Amino acid sequence: MIKRILLLIVLISSTSNILGQDRLITKANEKYAEYSFSPAIDIYKKVLDKGYVSPDLLKKLGNSYYFNADYPEASKIYKRLVDDYGDEVSAEDYFRYAQTLRTLGQYDESKAVMSKFTEMTSDDGRASAYKSERDYMAEIAKNSGRYDIGPFEYNSIYSEFAPSFYKKGILFSSDRDTGNLARYRHTWNSKDFLDLYKVNSDSASLNLVTKLDKNLNTRLHESTSASTKDGNITYFTRNNMKDGKYVKDENGVIRLKIFRAVAENGVWVSIEDLPFNSDTYSIAHPALSPDERTLYFASDMPGTYGQSDIFKVAINQDGTFGTPENLGGNINTEARETFPFVSADEILYFASDGHPGLGGLDVFATKIKNRTYNGTIFNVGEPVNSKMDDFTFILDESTKKGYFASNREGGMGEDDIYSLLETKPLEFDCIQRISGTVRDKISSEPLVGATIKVIDENNDEILTAITDANGNYNLQLDCNQGNFVRALMQGYVPSEEYLGKSTGEPMAIDFYLERDTVTAGFGDDLAKLLQLSTIYFDLNKYNIRPDAEIEIQKVIAAMEKYPSLKIQVNSHTDSRGRDSYNLWLSQKRAESTVEYMVSKGIDKERLLGQGYGETRLVNGCDNNTRCTKEQHQLNRRSEFIILE
């Protein structure tokens, strides 16, 4: 099997049920649990040849082939499992079976199996993706043809993959083991261990391949690297080891870690594993952001969505690291997401077998916007993607040249690197989030139920939204085009904002709508028309409270806007106290309100004040009724009645 599969982070979820006393089954299950798939396959096959079969054996044999990327053999075993033990088949078995069928080009059969998978799962993101992308093959076809690809000059009969830019050349991983007669082999697939190699370049052409020195390469795996632009720092993947010896977890698995190597004058002087590595899960496949302040990687650490997820971690100015963060459920699925790469234009490329693809691992791309990862995810299509595994994609945005690896047919080795030239960039959806509040221009009160319309430059209405109980709205625009955002409310003059093409930064747009003056007339309560809070007074007081000042200011603003507007201030009291006292108190409240407005510039000739005492109670709290303080408060109020 392909060498780089060794470095895919896999979380095997099947259980190890030891059946009977069969020594071979026990031994095979032990190898399977250690991810030693190659010897496990040999033993399981011997058992099958002896006529012993069980659903557990078929599952583990199928998975062993699957994780060794022997998809034809895996497909045969999964088919036997489904045909003979239908009641024992899990959703994950159906998913892997569908994946193997796609690698064989049997897309109709794969769809039928995926339908069974979606029937068995309700909250699995992969099921949702396939339900919503029934025509995903047409979408992939639309994205295809954007790259010209060719062979990599330095492929061999062994595995080459994981290219990364290094100074003016590249680094890559291979099991060719140049110059070493004593080959180390790994029991996952009985192939040689991986080392890092360098291809130098000058202004004319690529030169010979050289193996990195022994400070970086050990007798275990080194792979998937990412270097700073000056080449002085390189992050790379290595098996877990300490003092030159490998370290196993409690299940006998040698996990993966990311190491940082620092060079001085071309010599690697410091190599250290990163502080968030672990002996109990894997951290692998580093990639750097364009500003080299963020490290992306793949891991099966606790909290992953699936078998492996893509994470990021901040690189601080002093070289320390922040806390790793999962990129979230838009990127990561319940399957494998791995091998990230971020281009200079902040496009995240990664390999996945969880998003709809052509088979095996496919390369996907999404635009990073404002440090978020919620944009549309594109399958980059053929010829980069194929029926087999395609992964470790990198691209130089300045030259549009890059590389990727694949185990497709026609290669020299088990994995091969291919060169590529981007001839047509992907057209990413530009999603811009717009939010805001719609308010009355005079009172500044939020308008509930106002309509927000988005109209394109062809004057076509493309979406609408309604303001909530607080007058707020939220919507998303296509920022690849210009849009008009329009706010409408019955009784108000519409308002509109134009937004041109943008890079998608979120925007806040508040609308302040003017009232249609025809809707207000003689005898109307201006406070209600302006949706003001009621003007209340304290018990036995007629001074203007601070909260009342805010509301009266809105009435003043309306009178300033409409110079012909005249109002009468009607003030009231509760029923407590003598009637004559309450009538006097209410008149003082009306006069106090008028005086306040005059002090703010309103002509006294436009104002009248009238006190009504307790004659116009709003809730029946008269002298014969027992009421709470809160109920009495409702009657101590002022109104603003339109006279003209």
C-alpha positions as CSV (number, residue, x, y, z in Angstrom):
1,M,0.0,0.0,0.0
2,I,0.9,3.6,-0.4
3,K,3.5,4.9,2.0
4,R,1.7,8.2,3.0
5,I,-1.3,6.3,4.2
6,L,0.9,5.6,7.2
7,L,0.5,9.2,8.1
8,L,-3.3,9.5,7.8
9,I,-4.7,10.0,11.3
10,V,-7.2,7.2,11.8
11,L,-9.5,6.5,14.6
12,I,-10.7,2.9,14.3
13,S,-14.1,2.6,15.9
14,S,-14.9,-1.1,15.6
15,T,-14.7,-3.3,18.6
16,S,-12.3,-6.3,19.0
17,N,-14.5,-9.3,19.8
18,I,-12.3,-12.3,20.4
19,L,-14.2,-15.3,19.1
20,G,-13.6,-18.6,20.7
21,Q,-10.1,-19.8,21.2
22,D,-8.8,-19.4,17.7
23,R,-5.2,-18.3,18.2
24,L,-5.0,-16.8,14.7
25,I,-8.0,-14.5,15.2
26,T,-6.6,-13.3,18.5
27,K,-3.2,-12.6,16.9
28,A,-4.9,-10.8,13.9
29,N,-7.0,-8.7,16.2
30,E,-4.0,-7.7,18.1
31,K,-2.2,-6.6,14.9
32,Y,-5.4,-4.7,13.8
33,A,-5.6,-2.9,17.1
34,E,-2.0,-1.8,16.7
35,Y,-2.7,-0.5,13.1
36,S,-0.4,-3.3,11.8
37,F,-2.8,-3.9,8.9
38,S,-0.4,-5.8,6.6
39,P,0.1,-8.8,9.0
40,A,-3.5,-8.6,10.1
41,I,-4.6,-9.0,6.4
42,D,-2.4,-12.1,6.0
43,I,-3.8,-13.7,9.1
44,Y,-7.5,-12.9,8.4
45,K,-7.0,-14.3,4.9
46,K,-5.7,-17.5,6.3
47,V,-8.7,-17.8,8.6
48,L,-11.1,-17.2,5.7
49,D,-9.3,-19.9,3.6
50,K,-10.0,-22.3,6.4
51,G,-13.7,-21.6,6.0
52,Y,-14.1,-19.5,9.2
53,V,-16.1,-16.3,8.6
54,S,-17.9,-13.8,10.9
55,P,-19.2,-10.2,10.4
56,D,-16.5,-9.0,12.8
57,L,-13.7,-10.6,10.7
58,L,-15.1,-9.2,7.5
59,K,-15.3,-5.7,8.9
60,K,-11.7,-5.8,10.1
61,L,-10.4,-7.3,7.0
62,G,-12.3,-4.8,4.9
63,N,-11.1,-1.9,7.1
64,S,-7.5,-3.2,6.8
65,Y,-7.7,-3.1,3.0
66,Y,-9.4,0.3,3.2
67,F,-6.8,1.9,5.3
68,N,-4.1,0.4,3.1
69,A,-5.9,2.0,0.1
70,D,-6.4,-1.4,-1.5
71,Y,-9.9,-0.3,-2.5
72,P,-10.7,-3.2,-5.0
73,E,-10.1,-5.8,-2.3
74,A,-11.8,-3.7,0.4
75,S,-14.9,-3.4,-1.9
76,K,-15.1,-7.2,-2.3
77,I,-15.0,-7.8,1.4
78,Y,-17.5,-5.0,2.2
79,K,-19.8,-6.5,-0.4
80,R,-19.6,-9.9,1.2
81,L,-20.3,-8.3,4.6
82,V,-23.4,-6.5,3.2
83,D,-24.7,-9.5,1.3
84,D,-24.2,-12.1,4.0
85,Y,-24.7,-10.1,7.2
86,G,-27.0,-7.3,6.3
87,D,-28.3,-7.0,9.9
88,E,-24.7,-6.6,11.3
89,V,-23.6,-3.8,8.9
90,S,-23.1,-0.4,10.5
91,A,-23.5,3.0,9.0
92,E,-19.7,3.4,8.9
93,D,-19.4,0.1,7.0
94,Y,-21.8,1.4,4.4
95,F,-19.9,4.7,4.1
96,R,-16.6,3.0,3.5
97,Y,-18.2,0.5,1.0
98,A,-19.6,3.5,-0.9
99,Q,-16.1,5.1,-0.9
100,T,-14.5,2.0,-2.4
101,L,-17.2,1.8,-5.1
102,R,-16.4,5.3,-6.1
103,T,-12.7,4.5,-6.5
104,L,-13.8,1.8,-8.9
105,G,-15.9,4.2,-10.9
106,Q,-19.1,2.5,-9.9
107,Y,-20.9,5.8,-9.1
108,D,-24.5,4.5,-9.4
109,E,-23.8,1.6,-7.1
110,S,-22.0,4.0,-4.7
111,K,-25.1,6.3,-4.6
112,A,-27.3,3.3,-3.7
113,V,-25.0,2.4,-0.8
114,M,-24.8,6.0,0.3
115,S,-28.6,6.1,0.4
116,K,-28.5,3.3,2.9
117,F,-25.9,5.2,4.9
118,T,-28.1,8.3,4.9
119,E,-31.1,6.3,6.0
120,M,-29.2,5.1,9.1
121,T,-27.8,8.4,10.1
122,S,-29.7,11.6,11.0
123,D,-27.0,13.9,12.5
124,D,-24.0,12.8,10.5
125,G,-22.6,15.7,8.4
126,R,-21.6,13.4,5.6
127,A,-25.2,12.2,5.2
128,S,-26.4,15.8,5.1
129,A,-23.8,16.7,2.5
130,Y,-24.9,13.9,0.2
131,K,-28.6,14.6,0.7
132,S,-28.0,18.3,-0.2
133,E,-25.6,17.5,-3.1
134,R,-27.3,14.7,-5.0
135,D,-25.8,16.2,-8.1
136,Y,-22.4,16.5,-6.7
137,M,-20.9,14.8,-9.7
138,A,-22.2,17.7,-11.9
139,E,-20.8,20.2,-9.4
140,I,-17.4,18.5,-9.6
141,A,-17.5,18.4,-13.4
142,K,-18.2,22.2,-13.3
143,N,-15.1,22.7,-11.2
144,S,-12.9,20.4,-13.4
145,G,-10.4,21.4,-16.0
146,R,-8.8,24.2,-14.0
147,Y,-5.4,22.7,-13.9
148,D,-2.8,21.3,-16.3
149,I,-0.9,18.5,-14.6
150,G,2.3,16.6,-15.4
151,P,4.7,14.1,-13.9
152,F,7.3,15.1,-11.3
153,E,10.8,14.6,-12.6
154,Y,12.0,12.9,-9.4
155,N,9.4,10.2,-8.8
156,S,10.8,6.7,-8.3
157,I,9.4,3.1,-8.0
158,Y,8.9,3.9,-4.3
159,S,6.5,6.4,-2.8
160,E,6.9,10.2,-3.2
161,F,4.3,12.6,-1.7
162,A,3.9,15.6,0.6
163,P,5.7,18.3,-1.5
164,S,6.2,21.6,0.3
165,F,7.9,24.8,-0.8
166,Y,11.4,25.3,0.7
167,K,13.3,28.4,-0.3
168,K,13.5,28.2,-4.1
169,G,13.0,24.5,-4.2
170,I,10.8,21.9,-2.5
171,L,10.9,19.3,0.2
172,F,9.0,16.0,-0.2
173,S,8.7,12.7,1.6
174,S,9.7,9.3,0.2
175,D,10.5,5.7,1.3
176,R,13.2,5.3,-1.4
177,D,15.8,5.2,1.5
178,T,18.6,6.4,-0.7
179,G,22.0,4.9,0.2
180,N,20.7,2.8,3.1
181,L,21.0,-0.9,2.6
182,A,19.2,-1.8,5.8
183,R,15.6,-1.0,5.2
184,Y,13.2,-0.2,8.0
185,R,9.7,-1.4,7.4
186,H,6.5,-0.6,9.0
187,T,3.8,-3.2,9.8
188,W,0.9,-1.0,8.6
189,N,1.7,-2.0,5.1
190,S,5.1,-3.7,5.2
191,K,6.8,-0.8,3.4
192,D,9.9,1.3,4.2
193,F,9.9,4.1,6.6
194,L,9.7,7.7,5.2
195,D,12.4,10.4,5.1
196,L,12.5,14.0,4.0
197,Y,14.2,14.9,0.7
198,K,15.1,18.2,-0.9
199,V,15.1,19.3,-4.5
200,N,17.2,22.5,-4.9
201,S,16.4,24.9,-7.7
202,D,18.2,27.7,-9.5
203,S,17.0,30.2,-12.1
204,A,17.2,27.5,-14.8
205,S,16.0,24.2,-13.6
206,L,15.6,21.7,-10.7
207,N,18.7,20.0,-9.6
208,L,19.4,16.6,-8.0
209,V,17.5,15.2,-5.0
210,T,19.3,15.1,-1.7
211,K,18.3,13.5,1.5
212,L,18.1,15.8,4.6
213,D,20.7,15.2,7.2
214,K,20.4,12.7,10.1
215,N,19.4,15.5,12.5
216,L,16.1,15.5,10.8
217,N,15.8,12.0,9.4
218,T,15.6,9.1,11.8
219,R,14.9,5.4,11.5
220,L,11.2,6.2,11.9
221,H,8.9,8.3,9.7
222,E,9.6,11.9,8.8
223,S,7.1,13.5,6.5
224,T,4.8,16.5,5.6
225,S,6.7,19.6,6.2
226,A,6.1,23.4,6.1
227,S,8.9,26.0,6.1
228,T,9.1,29.7,6.7
229,K,9.8,31.9,3.6
230,D,13.4,32.4,4.6
231,G,13.9,28.6,5.2
232,N,15.2,29.0,8.7
233,I,12.3,27.2,10.4
234,T,10.8,24.0,9.2
235,Y,7.9,22.2,10.8
236,F,7.6,18.5,10.0
237,T,5.9,15.3,11.0
238,R,7.7,12.5,12.8
239,N,6.8,9.4,14.8
240,N,6.7,9.8,18.5
241,M,10.2,9.2,19.8
242,K,12.3,10.1,22.8
243,D,16.1,9.9,23.2
244,G,16.3,8.2,19.8
245,K,13.7,5.5,20.7
246,Y,10.1,5.3,19.6
247,V,7.3,5.7,22.1
248,K,4.1,3.7,22.0
249,D,0.7,4.5,23.5
250,E,-1.2,2.1,25.7
251,N,-2.5,0.3,22.6
252,G,1.0,-0.2,21.2
253,V,0.6,2.5,18.6
254,I,3.4,4.9,17.7
255,R,1.6,8.2,17.4
256,L,2.7,11.2,15.2
257,K,4.0,14.5,16.4
258,I,5.0,17.8,14.8
259,F,8.5,19.0,15.3
260,R,10.1,22.4,14.7
261,A,13.6,22.6,13.3
262,V,15.7,25.8,13.4
263,A,18.6,26.3,11.0
264,E,21.6,28.6,11.4
265,N,23.9,29.0,8.4
266,G,22.2,26.1,6.7
267,V,22.7,23.7,9.7
268,W,19.9,22.4,11.7
269,V,20.8,23.4,15.3
270,S,17.6,22.9,17.2
271,I,14.9,20.3,16.8
272,E,12.0,20.2,19.3
273,D,8.6,18.7,19.4
274,L,5.7,21.2,19.9
275,P,4.2,21.6,23.3
276,F,0.7,20.6,22.3
277,N,1.8,17.2,21.0
278,S,0.6,14.1,22.9
279,D,1.6,10.5,23.5
280,T,-2.1,9.5,23.3
281,Y,-3.2,11.0,20.0
282,S,-1.5,12.3,16.8
283,I,-0.6,15.8,15.7
284,A,0.6,15.8,12.1
285,H,0.8,17.5,8.6
286,P,1.8,21.1,9.4
287,A,0.9,24.1,7.2
288,L,1.7,27.8,7.7
289,S,-0.6,30.8,7.1
290,P,0.8,33.5,4.7
291,D,1.9,35.7,7.6
292,E,3.5,32.6,9.3
293,R,1.6,33.4,12.5
294,T,-0.8,30.5,12.4
295,L,0.1,26.8,12.1
296,Y,-2.5,24.5,10.6
297,F,-2.4,20.7,11.2
298,A,-4.4,17.5,11.4
299,S,-5.2,15.5,14.5
300,D,-7.4,13.0,16.1
301,M,-7.2,14.7,19.5
302,P,-10.3,14.7,21.8
303,G,-13.1,16.9,20.4
304,T,-12.6,15.9,16.8
305,Y,-15.7,15.5,14.6
306,G,-14.4,12.4,12.9
307,Q,-11.3,10.2,12.4
308,S,-9.1,13.2,11.9
309,D,-9.9,16.9,11.8
310,I,-8.0,20.1,10.8
311,F,-7.0,22.4,13.6
312,K,-5.1,25.7,13.9
313,V,-2.9,27.2,16.6
314,A,-1.5,30.7,17.0
315,I,2.3,31.2,16.8
316,N,3.2,34.0,19.2
317,Q,5.9,36.6,18.6
318,D,8.2,34.9,21.1
319,G,7.8,31.5,19.3
320,T,5.4,30.1,21.9
321,F,2.0,28.7,20.9
322,G,-1.6,29.4,21.7
323,T,-4.3,26.8,22.3
324,P,-5.2,24.6,19.3
325,E,-8.7,25.3,17.8
326,N,-10.8,23.0,15.7
327,L,-11.8,24.6,12.3
328,G,-15.4,23.5,12.9
329,G,-18.1,21.4,11.3
330,N,-18.1,23.2,7.9
331,I,-14.6,21.9,7.2
332,N,-14.5,18.7,9.3
333,T,-16.7,15.7,8.9
334,E,-17.1,12.4,10.7
335,A,-14.5,11.0,8.3
336,R,-10.9,12.1,7.5
337,E,-9.8,15.7,6.9
338,T,-6.1,16.0,6.6
339,F,-3.1,17.5,4.8
340,P,-3.9,21.2,5.0
341,F,-2.2,23.9,2.9
342,V,-3.0,27.7,2.9
343,S,-2.1,29.7,-0.2
344,A,-1.0,33.4,-0.2
345,D,-4.6,34.4,-1.1
346,E,-5.7,32.6,2.1
347,I,-7.4,29.7,0.3
348,L,-7.4,26.6,2.5
349,Y,-6.7,23.4,0.5
350,F,-7.1,20.0,2.3
351,A,-7.8,16.3,1.6
352,S,-10.9,14.6,2.7
353,D,-13.0,11.5,2.1
354,G,-15.9,12.9,4.1
355,H,-17.0,15.6,1.6
356,P,-18.6,14.4,-1.6
357,G,-15.8,13.4,-4.0
358,L,-14.7,11.1,-6.8
359,G,-13.3,8.4,-4.6
360,G,-10.8,7.9,-1.8
361,L,-9.3,11.2,-0.7
362,D,-10.1,14.2,-2.8
363,V,-8.6,17.7,-2.7
364,F,-11.0,20.5,-1.5
365,A,-10.7,24.2,-1.2
366,T,-12.4,27.0,0.7
367,K,-11.7,30.7,1.1
368,I,-10.7,31.9,4.6
369,K,-12.6,35.1,5.4
370,N,-11.9,37.2,8.4
371,R,-10.4,34.2,10.2
372,T,-13.6,32.2,9.7
373,Y,-14.1,28.9,7.9
374,N,-17.8,28.9,7.0
375,G,-17.4,29.6,3.2
376,T,-18.4,27.3,0.4
377,I,-16.2,24.2,0.1
378,F,-15.2,23.2,-3.5
379,N,-14.0,19.9,-4.8
380,V,-11.3,21.1,-7.1
381,G,-12.3,18.5,-9.7
382,E,-10.4,16.6,-12.3
383,P,-7.5,16.2,-13.2
384,V,-6.2,16.9,-9.7
385,N,-8.8,14.6,-8.2
386,S,-9.3,11.0,-9.4
387,K,-11.0,7.8,-8.4
388,M,-8.1,7.1,-6.1
389,D,-6.4,9.1,-3.3
390,D,-5.3,12.6,-4.1
391,F,-3.7,14.7,-1.4
392,T,-0.9,17.1,-0.3
393,F,-1.9,19.9,-2.7
394,I,0.3,23.0,-2.7
395,L,0.1,26.1,-5.0
396,D,2.3,29.2,-5.5
397,E,-0.2,32.0,-6.1
398,S,2.4,34.2,-7.8
399,T,3.3,31.6,-10.5
400,K,0.1,29.5,-10.4
401,K,2.4,26.5,-10.2
402,G,2.2,23.8,-7.6
403,Y,2.3,20.1,-6.8
404,F,0.1,17.3,-5.4
405,A,0.4,13.6,-4.8
406,S,-1.8,10.7,-5.8
407,N,-1.8,6.9,-6.0
408,R,-3.7,6.9,-9.2
409,E,-3.0,4.4,-12.0
410,G,-0.1,5.1,-14.3
411,G,2.4,6.3,-11.7
412,M,5.9,5.1,-11.2
413,G,5.5,4.2,-7.6
414,E,2.8,3.6,-5.1
415,D,2.4,7.3,-4.5
416,D,3.6,9.8,-7.0
417,I,4.0,13.6,-7.0
418,Y,2.5,15.5,-9.9
419,S,3.2,19.1,-11.0
420,L,0.3,21.4,-11.8
421,L,-0.4,24.7,-13.4
422,E,-3.6,26.6,-12.4
423,T,-5.2,27.9,-15.7
424,K,-8.5,29.1,-14.2
425,P,-8.9,29.9,-10.5
426,L,-11.8,28.7,-8.5
427,E,-14.6,31.3,-8.2
428,F,-15.4,31.3,-4.5
429,D,-18.7,32.5,-3.2
430,C,-18.3,35.9,-1.6
431,I,-20.7,35.9,1.4
432,Q,-21.1,39.2,3.2
433,R,-23.0,39.3,6.5
434,I,-25.1,42.4,6.9
435,S,-26.9,43.3,10.1
436,G,-28.5,46.3,11.7
437,T,-31.6,47.9,13.3
438,V,-34.5,49.7,11.7
439,R,-35.7,52.7,13.8
440,D,-38.2,55.6,13.7
441,K,-36.1,58.6,12.7
442,I,-37.8,60.9,15.2
443,S,-38.2,58.7,18.2
444,S,-35.3,56.3,17.5
445,E,-37.7,53.5,18.6
446,P,-37.0,50.1,16.9
447,L,-39.5,49.2,14.2
448,V,-40.8,45.7,14.6
449,G,-41.8,43.8,11.5
450,A,-40.1,46.1,9.0
451,T,-39.1,44.5,5.7
452,I,-35.6,44.4,4.5
453,K,-35.2,43.7,0.7
454,V,-32.0,43.0,-1.2
455,I,-32.2,44.1,-4.8
456,D,-29.4,43.4,-7.3
457,E,-28.1,45.8,-10.0
458,N,-30.6,44.4,-12.5
459,N,-33.4,45.5,-10.1
460,D,-34.3,41.9,-9.3
461,E,-35.3,41.2,-5.7
462,I,-33.1,38.4,-4.5
463,L,-34.0,38.0,-0.8
464,T,-36.0,39.6,2.1
465,A,-35.8,39.6,5.8
466,I,-38.1,40.9,8.6
467,T,-37.0,42.8,11.7
468,D,-37.4,41.0,15.0
469,A,-38.9,42.1,18.3
470,N,-36.0,44.5,18.8
471,G,-36.1,45.9,15.3
472,N,-33.0,43.9,14.3
473,Y,-32.2,42.0,11.0
474,N,-29.5,39.8,9.7
475,L,-28.9,38.6,6.2
476,Q,-26.1,37.4,3.8
477,L,-25.3,39.0,0.5
478,D,-23.3,37.9,-2.5
479,C,-20.4,40.4,-2.4
480,N,-19.2,39.4,-5.9
481,Q,-21.9,41.9,-7.1
482,G,-23.4,45.2,-6.2
483,N,-26.6,45.2,-4.1
484,F,-29.2,47.6,-2.9
485,V,-30.4,47.0,0.7
486,R,-33.9,48.6,1.2
487,A,-35.9,49.0,4.4
488,L,-39.7,49.4,4.2
489,M,-42.4,49.8,6.8
490,Q,-46.1,50.8,6.4
491,G,-46.6,54.4,7.2
492,Y,-42.9,55.3,6.6
493,V,-40.8,56.5,3.7
494,P,-38.5,53.7,2.4
495,S,-34.8,54.0,2.8
496,E,-32.0,52.4,0.8
497,E,-28.3,51.8,0.9
498,Y,-26.1,50.6,-2.0
499,L,-23.3,48.2,-1.4
500,G,-20.7,47.6,-4.2
501,K,-18.5,44.6,-4.6
502,S,-16.4,43.8,-1.6
503,T,-14.1,41.3,0.0
504,G,-16.8,40.2,2.3
505,E,-16.2,42.0,5.6
506,P,-19.3,42.1,7.8
507,M,-21.2,45.4,7.8
508,A,-23.7,47.0,10.1
509,I,-26.3,49.2,8.5
510,D,-29.0,50.9,10.6
511,F,-32.0,52.5,8.9
512,Y,-33.9,55.5,10.4
513,L,-37.2,55.8,8.6
514,E,-39.2,59.0,8.3
515,R,-42.9,58.8,9.0
516,D,-45.4,59.5,6.3
517,T,-47.0,62.7,7.8
518,V,-50.4,61.9,6.3
519,T,-50.8,59.1,8.9
520,A,-51.0,61.6,11.8
521,G,-54.0,63.8,12.4
522,F,-56.0,65.8,14.9
523,G,-56.6,64.1,18.3
524,D,-53.9,61.4,17.8
525,D,-51.5,60.8,20.6
526,L,-48.1,61.7,19.3
527,A,-46.4,59.5,21.9
528,K,-48.2,56.4,20.5
529,L,-47.4,57.4,16.9
530,L,-43.8,57.7,17.8
531,Q,-43.9,54.5,19.8
532,L,-42.6,56.4,22.9
533,S,-42.4,54.9,26.3
534,T,-45.0,56.5,28.6
535,I,-44.0,59.7,30.4
536,Y,-44.4,58.8,34.1
537,F,-44.1,60.9,37.3
538,D,-43.2,59.9,40.9
539,L,-45.9,60.0,43.6
540,N,-46.7,63.6,44.6
541,K,-44.1,64.9,42.2
542,Y,-44.3,67.0,39.0
543,N,-40.6,67.3,38.1
544,I,-39.4,65.7,34.9
545,R,-37.7,62.4,35.6
546,P,-34.5,61.4,33.7
547,D,-36.3,58.6,31.9
548,A,-39.1,61.0,30.9
549,E,-36.5,63.5,29.5
550,I,-35.4,60.9,26.9
551,E,-38.9,60.4,25.6
552,I,-39.8,64.2,25.6
553,Q,-36.7,64.8,23.6
554,K,-38.2,62.6,20.9
555,V,-41.4,64.7,20.9
556,I,-39.3,67.8,20.6
557,A,-37.4,66.3,17.6
558,A,-40.8,65.7,15.9
559,M,-41.9,69.3,16.5
560,E,-38.6,70.6,15.2
561,K,-39.0,68.5,12.0
562,Y,-42.7,69.6,11.5
563,P,-42.9,73.4,12.3
564,S,-46.7,73.5,11.9
565,L,-47.3,70.8,14.6
566,K,-49.1,71.9,17.7
567,I,-49.8,69.7,20.7
568,Q,-51.6,69.6,24.0
569,V,-49.9,68.0,26.9
570,N,-52.4,66.1,29.0
571,S,-51.2,65.1,32.4
572,H,-52.8,62.7,34.9
573,T,-52.5,61.4,38.5
574,D,-53.5,58.3,40.3
575,S,-56.6,58.2,42.6
576,R,-54.8,58.5,45.9
577,G,-55.2,61.9,47.6
578,R,-58.0,64.4,47.5
579,D,-59.6,65.1,44.1
580,S,-58.8,68.8,44.2
581,Y,-55.2,68.1,45.1
582,N,-54.9,65.7,42.2
583,L,-56.3,68.2,39.8
584,W,-53.7,70.8,40.9
585,L,-50.9,68.2,40.8
586,S,-51.8,67.1,37.3
587,Q,-51.9,70.7,36.1
588,K,-48.4,71.3,37.5
589,R,-47.2,68.2,35.7
590,A,-48.6,69.5,32.4
591,E,-47.1,72.9,33.0
592,S,-43.8,71.3,34.0
593,T,-43.7,69.3,30.7
594,V,-44.5,72.4,28.6
595,E,-41.9,74.5,30.4
596,Y,-39.3,71.8,29.8
597,M,-40.1,71.8,26.1
598,V,-40.0,75.5,25.9
599,S,-36.6,75.5,27.6
600,K,-35.4,73.3,24.8
601,G,-36.4,75.7,22.0
602,I,-40.1,74.9,21.2
603,D,-42.3,78.0,20.8
604,K,-44.7,78.3,23.7
605,E,-47.5,79.2,21.2
606,R,-47.3,75.7,19.9
607,L,-47.9,74.1,23.3
608,L,-50.9,73.8,25.6
609,G,-50.9,72.0,29.0
610,Q,-54.0,70.5,30.6
611,G,-54.3,68.6,33.9
612,Y,-57.1,66.0,34.4
613,G,-56.4,64.8,37.9
614,E,-57.7,61.4,38.4
615,T,-60.6,61.7,36.0
616,R,-59.0,59.6,33.2
617,L,-57.7,56.5,34.9
618,V,-56.4,53.8,32.6
619,N,-57.0,50.7,34.8
620,G,-59.9,51.3,37.1
621,C,-57.8,52.0,40.2
622,D,-60.2,54.4,41.7
623,N,-60.9,55.4,45.3
624,N,-62.9,52.2,45.9
625,T,-60.3,49.8,44.4
626,R,-57.3,48.3,46.1
627,C,-54.3,48.5,43.8
628,T,-50.5,47.9,43.9
629,K,-47.9,50.7,43.6
630,E,-47.1,49.5,40.1
631,Q,-50.8,49.8,39.1
632,H,-51.1,53.3,40.5
633,Q,-47.9,54.3,38.6
634,L,-49.6,53.6,35.3
635,N,-51.9,56.6,35.9
636,R,-49.2,59.1,36.7
637,R,-48.5,60.0,33.1
638,S,-48.5,62.6,30.3
639,E,-49.9,62.4,26.8
640,F,-49.1,64.5,23.7
641,I,-52.3,65.1,21.7
642,I,-52.0,66.6,18.2
643,L,-54.1,69.8,17.9
644,E,-52.9,71.0,14.4
